[in-house]
Amino acid sequence: MKKQIAFLLTLCLLSGTLFPAAAAEPTVSAITYSDGSGPISFLTPGGTVIAQVTAENVPEGEQAVFLLALYRENRMIDLAADSKTFASSGSAQFSAQLTMPGDITGCSVKAVLWNGLDEMKPLCTAGLFPSGDTQLKTLRLDGVFLPGFAPETDRYEYTVADNASVSPSILPDRMDGSADIRIQTTKTFPGKSVITVTAPDGTEAVYTLHFKCTGTPEDYITGFQSPSGNTLQFELKNGSRAYRSDSNVSYVNLSEQLKNAAYIQAESAGSGSADSFTLNRSATVMLLSPQPLSLPEGWTEDASLTAQRYQKVDPSTPGYGAYEELSYGYSKEYSVTDSPVTVTLPETGASCLTAVRFTYDEICGSLLEPEKPRVTNLKYLGPTNQDGTVFDGQPVYGTNFGNGKQLYTNYNNIVCNSLDPSLEGKDYIITFNPVAGTIPAFVKSTWFGGKGIDWLSFDIRQNATIRVFTQGAIDALTWPAWGFTANTAPNGLYFDRLNTDWPNADRSKMDRMYTKYVEASEDSPATVKLPNAPYTNANKWGYVVVIDFDE
């Protein structure tokens, strides 16, 4: 009998092949290991290993055998077994014990629970000890395998009905039967359930299920009315347009609370804020202004709400090309319980950014987690490496670069054509040289007129390939200080840089690319510095930086 068990166990465990699980599966606990006095996480010479497992919901009269085998370098050298017949309770605990040899080099133990030796169908995944395996083998929701599940992927989205009140049943299957599984199930939707897998050696992994609803953001703000012709938009982000009538005005450097919020897009900079809408979910309404506001009761000043608005769009306008700071923030909480709430925005007398923020637990379709900025501290350095100089053409950071993408915020009709498809959807920075505006003459001559001066700087927190596209060569990019490699592709053409009817613009192409790989992480961010274009006239449009992050 022992030889028969040993032979069959070797075939099953040594090869790593398990028989398909029975259709009506019992509930089987993780296999645990102890030495008789308490749990253990490793083998000891001459020590005792007691493996235990509990099975429930097994039909009365069914048999099961629990096998514990000792292996040295994949050869079985000892075996213990425990066999039981299930009583009417449908529950039984199994235990098997082995004594370790004096030399445990290359040793491990493996355990499995079978439904007897006739059918030999495993009732649980075989367990290996010691082990640090925390992966799940499969994951089922309401009995159906989760589409797209992969053991190495630990975060998933699953859509439920908008009125869902009960979570789908969650049934994970261990890669290693010795791993313990705990499930924390959400009681609200949208929401998330968490599966924690702990290996016998204490290693832990977490799988997260984010439950989204069938609704969309538009379902949660309805009845929008604007006497000034403003519109309601969703997913506020860096580069979002500020005013419909001046579509090349954009918001940049948004504080985190504004990311992916709904927002009101004004008809022009002089529009008032007396708009109204209905909230169908609880939310925070926020106003950001370039000047202090006197607001009705219920509005709270919030210094954490900030943004910059690239507002001056007409070259004949004083201050053309400069940012406007929206440094005065105010917020008001609206709680929606049994019935929707109508919000009428206050008259501010100022051109405000209005945003509506729902947390993930209150609205479907927002980010799974708060956005982590991948490009920060974007700035021009200047001839003396001083920050804070404001002139026409501050650098602008954006995402989702692509064909037809607005290339320069102060000339919105300049777009990209013939863009290399591999650059679609990447992060990017657009830069400017002082063609028209109020930049002091000494800065033009010493900063922009010279070669190799530190000009642009930004930080990244993830490995990325930095690509710089230019019209004409910037030789300094290949100097050791910057370490870029010049493009060697035929003709060097990656995208047309200009397609415009602006009367003073010459049609031109960004015909050179420079490339550098930069290593960075959250714990060790990297600062990327780029030099000035060598000749103002030849590079009057500045250059474009595309940041291709490793995913």
Backbone torsions as a table, in degrees:
resi	resn	phi	psi	omega
1	MET	NA	-46.5	-178.7
2	LYS	-64.3	-38.4	178.5
3	LYS	-65.8	-38.5	178.8
4	GLN	-63.0	-45.1	178.5
5	ILE	-62.5	-43.3	-178.5
6	ALA	-61.4	-44.2	-179.7
7	PHE	-62.4	-46.8	-177.9
8	LEU	-68.1	-39.3	179.6
9	LEU	-65.3	-38.3	178.5
10	THR	-62.9	-43.2	178.3
11	LEU	-59.8	-42.3	-174.6
12	CYS	-77.3	-49.1	-173.0
13	LEU	-82.7	-41.7	-175.8
14	LEU	-66.7	-39.3	179.7
15	SER	-77.5	-17.5	-177.6
16	GLY	79.0	7.5	-178.1
17	THR	-95.9	129.5	179.2
18	LEU	-116.0	147.6	176.3
19	PHE	-72.3	153.4	177.8
20	PRO	-58.7	143.2	179.3
21	ALA	-69.5	153.0	179.2
22	ALA	-66.2	153.4	-177.1
23	ALA	-62.9	-45.7	178.0
24	ALA	-93.9	95.0	-172.3
25	GLU	-85.7	136.1	171.7
26	PRO	-77.6	174.3	173.5
27	THR	-98.4	120.9	-176.5
28	VAL	-121.4	130.5	-179.2
29	SER	-73.3	170.3	170.7
30	ALA	-66.3	148.2	175.5
31	ILE	-76.3	127.5	-179.7
32	THR	-110.4	156.2	-176.2
33	TYR	-130.7	135.6	178.9
34	SER	-146.6	172.7	176.0
35	ASP	-113.4	14.6	-178.9
36	GLY	99.2	-23.3	179.3
37	SER	-110.7	-13.2	179.5
38	GLY	168.7	172.8	-179.6
39	PRO	-61.9	150.8	175.9
40	ILE	-126.4	156.9	178.2
41	SER	-124.5	3.8	177.3
42	PHE	-156.4	164.0	178.1
43	LEU	-86.7	148.9	176.0
44	THR	-128.2	142.4	179.2
45	PRO	-57.0	128.7	180.0
46	GLY	72.6	2.6	-177.7
47	GLY	-80.5	171.0	179.3
48	THR	-103.4	137.5	174.5
49	VAL	-121.6	118.2	177.2
50	ILE	-112.6	117.3	178.3
51	ALA	-102.2	138.2	-179.2
52	GLN	-136.7	149.7	176.0
53	VAL	-152.1	148.7	179.0
54	THR	-120.5	134.2	176.9
55	ALA	-119.0	139.0	179.7
56	GLU	-131.4	166.8	177.8
57	ASN	60.8	37.0	176.9
58	VAL	-102.4	134.6	-178.5
59	PRO	-55.8	142.8	178.8
60	GLU	-57.7	139.0	178.3
61	GLY	89.7	-13.9	178.0
62	GLU	-71.0	148.1	178.3
63	GLN	-107.1	156.4	174.8
64	ALA	-149.3	149.8	177.4
65	VAL	-128.3	133.2	179.7
66	PHE	-105.7	123.6	-175.3
67	LEU	-116.3	134.0	176.3
68	LEU	-124.9	119.0	-175.6
69	ALA	-119.9	143.7	175.8
70	LEU	-104.0	127.0	-179.3
71	TYR	-118.2	144.6	168.0
72	ARG	-124.1	112.6	-179.9
73	GLU	51.5	51.1	174.4
74	ASN	68.4	15.6	173.4
75	ARG	-117.6	123.7	-176.7
76	MET	-72.8	129.8	-178.8
77	ILE	-119.8	-7.9	176.8
78	ASP	-161.6	159.6	-174.6
79	LEU	-153.1	141.3	172.8
80	ALA	-134.3	151.3	-177.0
81	ALA	-143.0	156.1	175.2
82	ASP	-142.4	124.4	-176.7
83	SER	-121.2	139.0	-179.9
84	LYS	-144.1	156.0	171.4
85	THR	-109.1	130.8	-175.5
86	PHE	-72.7	134.8	177.9
87	ALA	-87.1	-170.1	-176.3
88	SER	-63.9	-23.0	180.0
89	SER	-71.0	-18.5	-179.2
90	GLY	70.3	20.2	-176.6
91	SER	-132.9	142.5	177.2
92	ALA	-156.9	147.1	175.5
93	GLN	-110.1	136.4	-178.3
94	PHE	-117.2	146.9	-178.8
95	SER	-145.8	137.6	176.6
96	ALA	-139.2	146.6	-172.1
97	GLN	-133.3	139.9	176.1
98	LEU	-135.3	150.8	173.5
99	THR	-105.1	129.4	-177.2
100	MET	-76.6	148.4	176.7
101	PRO	-71.6	170.8	179.5
102	GLY	-68.6	-28.1	176.6
103	ASP	-112.8	113.5	-176.4
104	ILE	-105.2	18.2	178.8
105	THR	-58.5	126.0	178.7
106	GLY	74.5	11.9	-175.1
107	CYS	-92.7	149.9	171.1
108	SER	-155.7	161.8	176.3
109	VAL	-119.4	147.8	178.8
110	LYS	-130.1	143.0	-177.4
111	ALA	-137.0	149.5	177.0
112	VAL	-156.0	148.5	176.8
113	LEU	-109.1	121.6	179.8
114	TRP	-112.3	158.2	175.1
115	ASN	-89.1	62.3	-179.7
116	GLY	86.1	-178.3	-176.6
117	LEU	-104.4	5.0	179.0
118	ASP	-88.0	-64.4	178.3
119	GLU	-75.9	-32.9	179.7
120	MET	54.8	48.6	174.2
121	LYS	-98.3	126.1	-179.7
122	PRO	-68.8	137.0	176.0
123	LEU	-91.8	-7.7	175.2
124	CYS	-153.1	166.5	175.3
125	THR	-71.2	138.3	178.4
126	ALA	-59.2	144.1	-179.1
127	GLY	-111.4	141.0	177.6
128	LEU	-113.2	138.5	179.4
129	PHE	-139.2	134.1	-4.6
130	PRO	-75.0	154.3	-176.2
131	SER	-151.4	148.2	173.8
132	GLY	-118.7	20.8	-176.0
133	ASP	-78.5	116.6	-179.2
134	THR	-115.3	11.9	-177.3
135	GLN	-82.0	149.1	170.3
136	LEU	-88.7	145.5	178.3
137	LYS	-87.7	-44.2	177.3
138	THR	-142.8	164.7	177.0
139	LEU	-145.8	123.5	-179.3
140	ARG	-118.1	141.0	174.2
141	LEU	-119.0	122.3	-175.1
142	ASP	51.3	40.7	175.7
143	GLY	80.4	-2.0	-177.7
144	VAL	-109.7	133.8	179.3
145	PHE	-62.0	134.1	-177.5
146	LEU	-66.4	121.7	-179.8
147	PRO	-60.1	137.0	176.8
148	GLY	76.7	9.6	-178.7
149	PHE	-67.2	137.0	173.6
150	ALA	-139.7	134.3	-175.1
151	PRO	-53.9	-32.9	-176.7
152	GLU	-84.1	-7.0	179.3
153	THR	-97.6	126.1	-170.8
154	ASP	-111.1	8.3	-179.7
155	ARG	-139.7	132.2	-175.1
156	TYR	-139.2	154.0	171.2
157	GLU	-110.1	143.9	177.7
158	TYR	-143.7	129.2	-175.5
159	THR	-92.7	130.7	176.1
160	VAL	-119.9	169.3	179.3
161	ALA	-62.7	151.0	-177.2
162	ASP	-61.8	-27.8	-179.8
163	ASN	-100.9	21.7	-178.0
164	ALA	-60.0	138.6	177.6
165	SER	-128.2	-12.5	-179.0
166	VAL	-127.1	133.6	179.8
167	SER	-71.0	144.7	169.9
168	PRO	-57.2	148.3	175.9
169	SER	-64.6	136.5	-175.7
170	ILE	-111.4	119.4	-178.5
171	LEU	-126.8	95.1	176.1
172	PRO	-89.5	150.8	175.4
173	ASP	-120.6	129.4	-176.2
174	ARG	-72.5	148.6	167.4
175	MET	-73.8	-33.1	178.0
176	ASP	-123.6	122.9	-176.7
177	GLY	-65.0	-10.9	177.9
178	SER	-85.2	-10.0	-177.9
179	ALA	-77.4	138.7	178.0
180	ASP	-90.2	140.8	-178.3
181	ILE	-123.1	129.6	173.7
182	ARG	-124.2	138.1	-176.8
183	ILE	-122.1	124.0	174.2
184	GLN	-108.0	110.7	-171.0
185	THR	-98.7	135.9	178.3
186	THR	-70.5	149.3	176.1
187	LYS	-111.9	-2.3	179.3
188	THR	-127.3	152.2	-178.8
189	PHE	-134.1	131.5	-0.3
190	PRO	-62.8	159.4	-178.7
191	GLY	-178.8	-172.0	-179.1
192	LYS	-140.4	145.0	172.6
193	SER	-111.5	145.5	-173.8
194	VAL	-121.8	129.6	176.5
195	ILE	-110.5	118.1	179.8
196	THR	-106.5	124.9	-179.1
197	VAL	-113.0	123.7	-178.8
198	THR	-119.9	122.2	179.6
199	ALA	-79.0	163.2	-179.9
200	PRO	-58.2	-28.8	-179.9
201	ASP	-85.1	6.0	177.6
202	GLY	95.9	-9.0	177.3
203	THR	-61.4	138.3	-174.4
204	GLU	-128.4	142.9	174.6
205	ALA	-136.2	152.1	-177.7
206	VAL	-125.5	127.6	171.1
207	TYR	-106.4	134.9	-177.1
208	THR	-120.1	130.3	175.3
209	LEU	-107.9	115.5	177.7
210	HIS	-97.4	115.6	-178.9
211	PHE	-91.9	116.3	177.3
212	LYS	-103.1	158.5	179.3
213	CYS	-99.0	167.6	179.6
214	THR	-77.4	-8.4	-179.7
215	GLY	-74.4	172.2	177.1
216	THR	-126.2	164.8	179.2
217	PRO	-54.7	-34.4	-179.5
218	GLU	-61.6	-23.1	179.4
219	ASP	-70.6	-18.5	-171.6
220	TYR	-102.9	-11.1	170.1
221	ILE	-127.9	115.4	-178.3
222	THR	-129.7	172.2	174.8
223	GLY	62.3	33.1	-178.9
224	PHE	-69.1	131.5	177.7
225	GLN	-133.9	138.1	-178.5
226	SER	-141.0	111.8	177.8
227	PRO	-65.8	-18.7	-178.0
228	SER	-96.9	2.8	179.9
229	GLY	81.9	17.7	177.3
230	ASN	-70.8	163.2	178.2
231	THR	-123.6	158.3	177.8
232	LEU	-100.3	127.9	-179.0
233	GLN	-124.2	166.0	-179.5
234	PHE	-127.7	157.1	179.6
235	GLU	63.6	66.4	174.1
236	LEU	-67.2	132.0	-179.8
237	LYS	-153.8	169.9	176.1
238	ASN	-56.3	128.5	-178.5
239	GLY	97.8	-8.1	177.2
240	SER	-61.4	139.3	-179.4
241	ARG	-70.9	144.3	-176.5
242	ALA	-93.4	-41.7	-173.8
243	TYR	-132.6	131.4	-176.6
244	ARG	-65.7	-36.0	-176.4
245	SER	-78.1	-17.3	175.6
246	ASP	-126.8	73.6	-163.3
247	SER	-68.9	-9.9	178.6
248	ASN	-90.9	10.0	173.3
249	VAL	-87.5	130.8	-175.2
250	SER	-134.6	156.8	172.5
251	TYR	-90.1	141.7	177.6
252	VAL	-140.9	163.6	176.3
253	ASN	52.1	54.1	-179.7
254	LEU	-76.4	141.7	171.3
255	SER	-70.5	158.2	-168.9
256	GLU	-59.5	-33.6	-177.2
257	GLN	-63.9	-19.9	-176.5
258	LEU	-89.2	-18.4	-174.1
259	LYS	-60.0	129.3	175.5
260	ASN	65.2	14.8	175.4
261	ALA	-76.9	158.2	166.0
262	ALA	-70.7	149.9	179.8
263	TYR	-149.6	159.8	-179.0
264	ILE	-100.8	123.9	-177.4
265	GLN	-96.9	116.1	-172.9
266	ALA	-77.2	153.9	177.4
267	GLU	-70.4	-37.5	177.5
268	SER	-158.4	170.6	-176.0
269	ALA	-63.3	-22.5	-177.0
270	GLY	-92.3	3.5	-176.3
271	SER	-66.9	146.6	173.9
272	GLY	-79.7	-177.0	-176.8
273	SER	-118.4	17.0	-174.8
274	ALA	-79.4	55.0	177.3
275	ASP	-95.9	163.4	178.8
276	SER	-141.1	155.0	178.5
277	PHE	-161.6	167.0	-179.7
278	THR	-110.0	130.3	176.2
279	LEU	-96.0	126.7	175.8
280	ASN	-101.9	-3.6	174.9
281	ARG	-138.5	153.0	178.0
282	SER	-60.4	144.3	-175.8
283	ALA	-160.7	165.0	171.5
284	THR	-106.5	126.2	176.1
285	VAL	-100.8	133.3	-173.3
286	MET	-126.4	141.1	174.0
287	LEU	-121.7	132.2	175.6
288	LEU	-122.1	133.2	-172.8
289	SER	-135.2	152.2	174.7
290	PRO	-78.5	-6.8	-179.6
291	GLN	-141.4	160.0	179.2
292	PRO	-60.5	146.5	-179.8
293	LEU	-120.0	148.9	171.7
294	SER	-107.1	104.6	-170.9
295	LEU	-110.5	158.3	178.6
296	PRO	-63.0	169.4	178.8
297	GLU	-59.0	143.0	179.3
298	GLY	105.8	-20.2	177.2
299	TRP	-89.1	133.8	-177.0
300	THR	-115.3	133.7	176.2
301	GLU	-68.2	134.5	-176.3
302	ASP	-135.2	103.3	-176.2
303	ALA	-70.7	-14.5	-179.0
304	SER	-78.8	-11.9	179.9
305	LEU	-89.3	110.9	179.6
306	THR	-143.2	157.1	175.2
307	ALA	-162.0	164.3	171.8
308	GLN	-117.9	144.5	-177.9
309	ARG	-122.6	119.6	178.3
310	TYR	-83.7	91.8	-160.4
311	GLN	-103.4	-32.1	-173.2
312	LYS	-81.8	111.1	-169.5
313	VAL	-113.5	-15.3	-176.1
314	ASP	-101.6	121.0	-178.1
315	PRO	-55.3	-22.7	179.7
316	SER	-84.2	-6.2	-177.5
317	THR	-82.2	132.5	175.0
318	PRO	-57.4	137.7	-178.3
319	GLY	78.6	14.0	-178.0
320	TYR	-49.9	132.8	175.7
321	GLY	88.4	0.4	-175.2
322	ALA	-92.9	155.9	172.5
323	TYR	-76.6	152.8	168.9
324	GLU	-117.8	127.6	-177.9
325	GLU	-81.2	125.2	170.2
326	LEU	-100.5	82.6	-170.7
327	SER	-103.7	1.6	178.3
328	TYR	-110.8	109.2	-177.1
329	GLY	-112.8	144.4	179.8
330	TYR	-139.7	146.8	-179.0
331	SER	-141.2	157.7	177.3
332	LYS	-146.3	132.6	-178.8
333	GLU	-89.2	135.8	175.6
334	TYR	-123.0	120.8	-179.7
335	SER	-101.3	122.8	178.6
336	VAL	-109.2	117.6	-179.3
337	THR	-113.7	-87.9	-176.1
338	ASP	-83.5	-29.6	-175.4
339	SER	-141.1	156.3	179.9
340	PRO	-61.1	160.9	-179.9
341	VAL	-122.2	131.8	177.3
342	THR	-91.6	130.3	179.9
343	VAL	-110.6	125.3	171.5
344	THR	-113.0	117.1	-176.1
345	LEU	-70.3	146.6	-179.1
346	PRO	-74.8	154.8	171.0
347	GLU	-71.4	125.0	-174.8
348	THR	-108.3	-24.0	-175.5
349	GLY	71.3	9.9	-179.9
350	ALA	-140.5	159.3	177.9
351	SER	-84.0	104.0	-173.0
352	CYS	-106.6	155.9	163.8
353	LEU	-91.6	123.7	179.0
354	THR	-110.8	126.5	-177.9
355	ALA	-134.5	149.3	178.7
356	VAL	-122.7	121.9	-173.8
357	ARG	-114.5	121.9	170.9
358	PHE	-106.2	138.1	174.0
359	THR	-76.1	166.3	-177.0
360	TYR	-60.6	-37.6	-178.4
361	ASP	-70.9	-5.3	-176.1
362	GLU	-118.6	-8.6	-179.6
363	ILE	-146.5	139.5	176.5
364	CYS	-81.3	147.6	171.8
365	GLY	96.1	-7.1	177.4
366	SER	-83.7	178.1	-177.2
367	LEU	-62.6	149.7	176.7
368	LEU	-63.7	-37.9	179.8
369	GLU	-138.3	160.5	177.3
370	PRO	-55.2	140.0	-178.0
371	GLU	-66.1	133.9	174.9
372	LYS	-101.3	115.7	-178.0
373	PRO	-62.5	132.4	-178.1
374	ARG	-97.3	-17.1	175.5
375	VAL	-126.8	122.0	-177.5
376	THR	-134.6	169.6	175.8
377	ASN	55.4	40.5	178.4
378	LEU	-75.2	127.1	-176.4
379	LYS	-164.7	159.7	167.0
380	TYR	-90.3	141.7	-174.9
381	LEU	-91.6	-39.8	178.5
382	GLY	88.2	166.0	-175.0
383	PRO	-65.2	-23.9	177.9
384	THR	-114.6	20.0	179.0
385	ASN	57.1	37.5	176.7
386	GLN	-102.0	138.6	178.6
387	ASP	-88.8	165.3	169.5
388	GLY	98.6	-5.9	177.4
389	THR	-67.5	128.6	-179.9
390	VAL	-113.8	127.3	179.6
391	PHE	-154.9	178.9	-179.5
392	ASP	-66.2	126.8	175.2
393	GLY	92.3	53.2	169.5
394	GLN	-67.3	152.7	177.6
395	PRO	-67.6	145.5	-178.8
396	VAL	-126.4	130.8	178.7
397	TYR	-100.0	136.2	178.6
398	GLY	-142.7	176.1	178.7
399	THR	-129.7	167.7	176.2
400	ASN	59.0	52.0	176.3
401	PHE	-62.9	145.9	-179.9
402	GLY	-176.7	174.6	177.3
403	ASN	-57.5	137.0	-178.1
404	GLY	80.7	-2.7	-178.7
405	LYS	-69.0	134.9	176.3
406	GLN	-58.8	124.2	-172.3
407	LEU	-90.7	-39.5	-179.1
408	TYR	-129.2	127.5	-172.8
409	THR	-68.0	-25.8	-179.3
410	ASN	-90.0	-2.3	171.2
411	TYR	-134.9	83.3	-168.3
412	ASN	-68.5	-16.7	-177.7
413	ASN	-88.5	6.5	172.9
414	ILE	-91.8	122.8	-175.7
415	VAL	-133.3	167.8	179.4
416	CYS	-90.6	141.3	173.8
417	ASN	-130.1	157.5	175.7
418	SER	54.2	38.1	-178.3
419	LEU	-72.0	136.3	175.2
420	ASP	-56.6	125.0	-176.8
421	PRO	-57.2	-26.7	-178.8
422	SER	-68.2	-13.5	-179.9
423	LEU	-95.8	-5.5	179.7
424	GLU	-59.2	135.7	173.0
425	GLY	79.3	7.3	-178.4
426	LYS	-85.6	161.9	171.2
427	ASP	-72.4	152.9	-178.1
428	TYR	-153.9	161.0	175.5
429	ILE	-130.6	131.6	176.5
430	ILE	-110.0	138.2	-174.5
431	THR	-125.3	166.4	-174.4
432	PHE	-137.9	146.7	163.5
433	ASN	-105.5	156.5	-172.1
434	PRO	-79.0	89.8	178.3
435	VAL	-83.0	-49.1	178.9
436	ALA	-136.9	141.9	178.8
437	GLY	145.7	-158.6	-170.3
438	THR	-115.4	20.1	-179.5
439	ILE	-64.7	134.7	-179.4
440	PRO	-59.7	148.1	-175.9
441	ALA	-61.5	-36.4	-176.7
442	PHE	-67.1	-30.0	177.8
443	VAL	-71.8	-40.5	177.5
444	LYS	-57.8	-44.1	-173.6
445	SER	-79.0	-41.5	-174.5
446	THR	-90.7	-28.3	-176.9
447	TRP	-93.2	-58.1	-173.6
448	PHE	-87.3	-19.1	-177.8
449	GLY	-86.9	-16.2	-176.2
450	GLY	-92.1	166.7	179.0
451	LYS	-97.2	145.0	167.7
452	GLY	68.3	19.1	178.7
453	ILE	-84.4	137.9	173.9
454	ASP	-55.1	122.3	-172.7
455	TRP	-122.3	-57.0	-175.5
456	LEU	-114.0	142.8	179.6
457	SER	-143.5	139.8	173.2
458	PHE	-157.0	160.5	-179.7
459	ASP	-110.5	144.7	172.7
460	ILE	-126.5	155.0	-176.9
461	ARG	-126.6	31.6	179.6
462	GLN	-162.6	144.5	178.9
463	ASN	-55.5	139.2	-176.8
464	ALA	-156.8	152.5	168.9
465	THR	-95.4	123.1	-179.6
466	ILE	-96.6	122.8	179.3
467	ARG	-118.0	126.8	179.7
468	VAL	-112.8	121.9	179.9
469	PHE	-105.7	131.8	-174.7
470	THR	-136.0	158.1	166.6
471	GLN	-100.6	108.8	-172.8
472	GLY	86.9	160.1	-174.4
473	ALA	-76.0	145.3	166.5
474	ILE	-118.9	89.3	-172.9
475	ASP	-59.3	-32.1	-176.4
476	ALA	-60.5	-25.8	-179.6
477	LEU	-60.0	-28.4	-179.4
478	THR	-91.1	-1.6	176.2
479	TRP	-67.5	155.2	-179.9
480	PRO	-56.0	-30.0	-178.5
481	ALA	-61.9	-30.1	-179.1
482	TRP	-112.2	-30.6	168.3
483	GLY	67.9	30.6	178.0
484	PHE	-88.4	154.3	175.7
485	THR	-104.5	131.7	-179.3
486	ALA	-74.8	146.1	178.8
487	ASN	-66.5	140.7	178.8
488	THR	-118.8	11.4	179.4
489	ALA	-67.8	153.3	-180.0
490	PRO	-54.5	127.7	177.7
491	ASN	66.3	-11.5	177.3
492	GLY	65.5	16.1	-174.1
493	LEU	-86.6	127.0	176.2
494	TYR	-118.1	-39.4	172.8
495	PHE	-160.7	147.9	172.3
496	ASP	-65.6	136.4	-175.4
497	ARG	-94.4	-15.6	-172.0
498	LEU	-140.2	131.0	173.0
499	ASN	-149.0	92.4	-166.4
500	THR	-150.1	157.3	171.5
501	ASP	-107.9	14.3	177.0
502	TRP	-63.8	123.9	-166.0
503	PRO	-64.2	-27.6	-175.9
504	ASN	-96.8	10.9	-175.8
505	ALA	-98.9	138.3	173.5
506	ASP	-95.7	136.2	176.7
507	ARG	-67.3	132.4	-176.0
508	SER	-151.3	173.4	-179.3
509	LYS	-133.4	145.1	167.5
510	MET	-82.2	102.6	-168.7
511	ASP	-107.7	9.3	177.8
512	ARG	-136.5	147.8	176.4
513	MET	-133.2	139.9	175.6
514	TYR	-122.5	140.0	-170.7
515	THR	-130.4	141.2	175.2
516	LYS	-151.2	137.9	176.4
517	TYR	-96.9	129.6	-176.6
518	VAL	-122.5	128.0	177.9
519	GLU	-93.4	134.4	-178.4
520	ALA	-158.3	162.2	177.1
521	SER	-152.8	172.2	177.3
522	GLU	-59.0	-39.0	-178.5
523	ASP	-80.5	-22.7	-177.5
524	SER	-136.5	74.3	-179.5
525	PRO	-65.8	155.9	179.0
526	ALA	-115.9	139.0	174.6
527	THR	-96.2	123.6	178.2
528	VAL	-102.5	123.7	176.6
529	LYS	-114.9	140.6	179.5
530	LEU	-127.9	147.6	-178.2
531	PRO	-84.4	171.0	175.4
532	ASN	-74.8	151.9	169.5
533	ALA	-64.5	139.8	-169.8
534	PRO	-71.2	-30.7	-176.2
535	TYR	-130.1	120.7	-176.0
536	THR	-57.8	-45.4	-176.3
537	ASN	-66.1	-46.0	-178.0
538	ALA	-68.2	-25.0	-177.1
539	ASN	-123.5	43.5	-172.3
540	LYS	-66.1	-14.5	178.3
541	TRP	-97.0	7.3	-177.2
542	GLY	73.1	-150.2	176.0
543	TYR	-142.8	172.6	-177.9
544	VAL	-118.1	132.9	177.2
545	VAL	-110.3	122.8	175.4
546	VAL	-109.7	126.7	-175.2
547	ILE	-107.8	109.9	-175.8
548	ASP	-101.2	92.6	-176.8
549	PHE	-74.2	143.9	170.8
550	ASP	-67.0	132.5	-179.2
551	GLU	-104.8	NA	NA
